[in-house]
Amino acid sequence: MLEQASAWLEAQRLKALSVPAVYVRKDGTQIPINVTPGRTLFRAEDQYGVTVRTESRDFLVAASELSDEPERGDSIVYNGIRYEVLAPNGEPVWRWSGAYHWTRRIHTKEIGGE
């Protein structure tokens, strides 16, 4: 029952909250995708014990839309702005969102226009 509810919720996210974007691999390959914008707040202590906060622009993407895993250096073009796939402090650049691995949460940083 929980899996069915999760599938329904994922379908609703895709239908009502997703917008078009383009995933660009490091080799220049462009893949049209649908994304749901989000954000993640990362916290880490520097060498002096000061907490440093970094916020990333995240994109939720259905796993079925990307055949390969996202990699550092890829980018997402959304709303005329390019976002590089990366994460601070040696964190992975993406993680699963949800228990059934239907959606990837990709961490990025804005790097400018198209």
N, C-alpha and C positions, 0 to 999 in steps of 0.2 A: 504494500500500500504506500509506503514512504517513497519507494522508487517511482511509482506512478505519479505521486504528488510532485516530486522533484522534476519529472519529465514535463508535467503540465506547466510548472513554474518557469522552466527553461524556455518552453515554447512561448509563454507570455512575454518573457524578457526579449526574445528575438522579435516577436511581433510588435510590441508596443514601445520598447526602449532602445532598440538598435538603430544605428544610423550608418550610412555607407562610409567606407574608408578604403585605403589602399595599403596593403602590406608590401614593403619593398625589401627583398633579400639583399644581402651584401653584394651579390653578383649582378644586381639590377633587375632581377625578375620581379614583376609586379603582380600581385594577387588581389583582386577585389574581394573585400570582406565586409561583414557587418559587425560593428562594435558597439559596446555600451561603455561610455566614458565613466571613469571613477578615479579614486586616488588612494594612496597608501602613505601613512606617516611612518618613517623609519627613525629610530633613535639609537645613538651609539655614543659612548664616551670617548673623548679624545685622550691624548697622552697626559693631559693635566687633570683629568677627571671631570671635565666639563661635558655636559650632555649636549650633543649636536643633533638637531632635528632636521631631517630632509624629507620633503614631500615629493612623491612621484605621481605623474599622471598615469593612471592605469587604464587599460582597455580590456574589457571582457569580450572574449572571442570564442565562438563555438569551436570545439576541437575538430569537428568535421570540416571546418573551413581552411585549416592549415594542415597539410600532409606531413610536414616536418616540424620539429620543435622550434620555437623562437630562439634566436641566438643574439648575443651581444653584437651590436653593430648593424643589425637589421633596423628598419624604421617603419613607422606608420604615418601616413599622411591623412590627416583628419581636419576637415574644415579649413583647408588651405595652409595648415601648419604641419611641419615635419617634427616628429617625435622619435628620438633614437631609443632603441631597446637597450636598456641598461638598468642596473640597480646599485645602490651605494653599499659600501662596507663589505664587499664580497658576497652579498646576498645573491641568490639565483634570480635571473631576469624574468622568470615567470613561475607560477605555481597553479595548481589545480584549484578551482573555485567550486566547492560542492563535493559531496561524497562519491558521486558516480562518475567523475572525470569527464563530464560533457563540456565543461567550459574552462578555458585558460584565462588567468589574470596575468596580463603582460605589463611589466613595469617599464616606464619610459621617462625621458626627460625632453622637454621642448628644446629644439635646436634652431628654429627659424621657419621661414616660409618654404614653399615647395621648392 
